[in-house]
Amino acid sequence: MVDSKNLSKFNVSVADNIDIFGILNKSFQVGTNIDALNIPKLLVRNLKSFQTFNEKLSSVKEIIVKEICTHSAEAKDVASLLSFLASFNTIKKFHIHECSSTKILSAGMVIELLGRNPDIKSLIIGTGNIEFVVSIFKEFFRMEQQSKVKNECHYNESTVKIYFRGEYEFLIDILRNSLSELENVVEDIHSAPKYVQSDSIVDCKYCFEKRHSISKCFFVWDDELSTLFRDRDL
């Protein structure tokens, strides 16, 4: 018998003319746990039922939204939903890709996600919003380390990957010029034409007996040159 309240993987099949989450809400129980939630496409008209669906979840470890499409008029509703997703504190993997007409993600949402999920191993974002990338680049390296809540700190590394569609070289120039505003952040020598990596290594603030360093890595990939890498990450 299948335990419908504890699912290892849940792939949502989306059709343009069907509110799939409205259907799922009739059978999903409050308190459901999902290890991996995979959504190929999230449309504006599904947002309300999708939020109801998320409110039934007790925990989720992986969220992959391969495409989210919206218009500026619905930006507030989408931002509210994404903030709700960021409120989970069980996430290990979070991937989301905006379609070409969408600019909805915010640095605040990403920082909230990282702050509530210090053990997150994979955070990947696809976007064409240059202002958002510059903002999250600065906020990511400036964000304070969260105080540990366990007896032993396992916080060693935090990585953000951006797949950028747009004027890639222009974006990279802005990020390089921003390095002077940040402390202990350098461009990695292994950066290549298809991606640029920036790193920071600092001592953990809360581990005095077992001293260790915390590394932050921020990758920006040229989406046009990195399709194979992007598809592998998904």
PERA-V408872 format. One record per residue. N is the residue number from 0. RES is the residue in one letter. SS is DSSP state (2 for helix, 1 for strand, 0 for the rest). Layout:
N_RES_SS / N_RES_SS
This chain:
0_M_0 / 1_V_0 / 2_D_0 / 3_S_0 / 4_K_0 / 5_N_1 / 6_L_1 / 7_S_1 / 8_K_1 / 9_F_1 / 10_N_1 / 11_V_1 / 12_S_0 / 13_V_0 / 14_A_0 / 15_D_0 / 16_N_0 / 17_I_0 / 18_D_0 / 19_I_2 / 20_F_2 / 21_G_2 / 22_I_2 / 23_L_2 / 24_N_0 / 25_K_0 / 26_S_0 / 27_F_0 / 28_Q_0 / 29_V_0 / 30_G_0 / 31_T_1 / 32_N_1 / 33_I_1 / 34_D_1 / 35_A_1 / 36_L_1 / 37_N_1 / 38_I_1 / 39_P_0 / 40_K_0 / 41_L_1 / 42_L_1 / 43_V_2 / 44_R_2 / 45_N_2 / 46_L_2 / 47_K_2 / 48_S_2 / 49_F_2 / 50_Q_2 / 51_T_2 / 52_F_2 / 53_N_2 / 54_E_2 / 55_K_0 / 56_L_1 / 57_S_1 / 58_S_1 / 59_V_1 / 60_K_1 / 61_E_1 / 62_I_1 / 63_I_1 / 64_V_1 / 65_K_1 / 66_E_1 / 67_I_1 / 68_C_1 / 69_T_0 / 70_H_0 / 71_S_2 / 72_A_2 / 73_E_2 / 74_A_2 / 75_K_2 / 76_D_2 / 77_V_2 / 78_A_2 / 79_S_2 / 80_L_2 / 81_L_2 / 82_S_2 / 83_F_2 / 84_L_2 / 85_A_2 / 86_S_0 / 87_F_0 / 88_N_0 / 89_T_0 / 90_I_0 / 91_K_0 / 92_K_1 / 93_F_1 / 94_H_1 / 95_I_1 / 96_H_1 / 97_E_1 / 98_C_0 / 99_S_0 / 100_S_0 / 101_T_0 / 102_K_0 / 103_I_0 / 104_L_0 / 105_S_0 / 106_A_2 / 107_G_2 / 108_M_2 / 109_V_2 / 110_I_2 / 111_E_2 / 112_L_2 / 113_L_2 / 114_G_2 / 115_R_2 / 116_N_0 / 117_P_0 / 118_D_0 / 119_I_0 / 120_K_0 / 121_S_1 / 122_L_1 / 123_I_1 / 124_I_1 / 125_G_1 / 126_T_1 / 127_G_0 / 128_N_0 / 129_I_2 / 130_E_2 / 131_F_2 / 132_V_2 / 133_V_2 / 134_S_2 / 135_I_2 / 136_F_2 / 137_K_2 / 138_E_2 / 139_F_2 / 140_F_2 / 141_R_2 / 142_M_0 / 143_E_0 / 144_Q_0 / 145_Q_0 / 146_S_0 / 147_K_0 / 148_V_0 / 149_K_0 / 150_N_0 / 151_E_0 / 152_C_0 / 153_H_0 / 154_Y_0 / 155_N_0 / 156_E_1 / 157_S_1 / 158_T_1 / 159_V_1 / 160_K_1 / 161_I_1 / 162_Y_1 / 163_F_1 / 164_R_0 / 165_G_0 / 166_E_0 / 167_Y_2 / 168_E_2 / 169_F_2 / 170_L_2 / 171_I_2 / 172_D_2 / 173_I_2 / 174_L_2 / 175_R_2 / 176_N_2 / 177_S_2 / 178_L_2 / 179_S_2 / 180_E_2 / 181_L_0 / 182_E_0 / 183_N_0 / 184_V_1 / 185_V_1 / 186_E_1 / 187_D_0 / 188_I_0 / 189_H_0 / 190_S_0 / 191_A_1 / 192_P_0 / 193_K_0 / 194_Y_1 / 195_V_1 / 196_Q_1 / 197_S_1 / 198_D_1 / 199_S_1 / 200_I_1 / 201_V_1 / 202_D_1 / 203_C_0 / 204_K_0 / 205_Y_0 / 206_C_0 / 207_F_0 / 208_E_0 / 209_K_0 / 210_R_0 / 211_H_0 / 212_S_1 / 213_I_1 / 214_S_1 / 215_K_1 / 216_C_1 / 217_F_1 / 218_F_1 / 219_V_1 / 220_W_1 / 221_D_1 / 222_D_0 / 223_E_0 / 224_L_0 / 225_S_0 / 226_T_2 / 227_L_2 / 228_F_2 / 229_R_2 / 230_D_2 / 231_R_2 / 232_D_2 / 233_L_0
